[in-house]
Amino acid sequence: MTTTKPPVWFWIISILALIWNSMGVNQYLQQAYNTEAFKSMVSTEELEMISQLPTWYTAVFAIAVFAGALGCILLLLRKKLAYFVLLLSLISVLFQMGYITFSMNMANLMTPFIVIAAVLLVLFSKHSKKKNWIN
């Protein structure tokens, strides 16, 4: 199977997606390590709610952001494995956002954007695979 040279916008989207997912990795690391910067961004009530999140939630959060970043790196390397890794990220995002929205009532303005971005990345990687931009 041969690959086709992707258009410029493929690279732009892939780089922007990597930046987006890198911000998610940063957010995860700040929350996991309970940094001062993280504590200054949330209220005392929110910190208490976050400290009560189950361990599986933290694992799903980690999978979502690290798989998202890895999937974007794979896109930039033009590997079709990007689709499957981004699909794993999307599934994790759905569990993560579903839990905080429906069980914890902690959703915020970013929640729908995070879900939409994950869905769009899966669709983008699927399209890239179909166009033979990734192999």
Steps between C-alpha positions, in 0.01 A plus 500: 500500500632841409426821676387824344660827595262670744390859446637784711183513709568139613820622665333809647218295654742235628726759666206687655359169624834412659508838674141445622582155634824624656291748697294201619815316606610812690160523671517133599853533642410814695191331644676169571788675678269756662729788406466849638409624153216248486376588849493867407273428200220330695294578805534320833167327431622379161827376654298297749285351222809418294664328796192274524522378140547122475831349392351365178406856403861612535610204285242585233611865507861390449407268213291773335772764497806283440328298225384828344852641497647172372232482229592849381869409493408193293303725264808717455702184434227398252424168670154345470528382860406861580134417428486219757690698764273803449197269519629374838539862608143578392357204692693611808380860456139379480536304826681789668264776392194283549600429858573859598186623322244247619643360825695790644317796344842657437470577129616842388511698177793297369323163532315509166807638320715216633251240375458673163877529452548128575224404255640727229850357543370146451310611189806688372727199549243274330482742206880515487514122489242489220698757299823300555665793674593263780609138457 
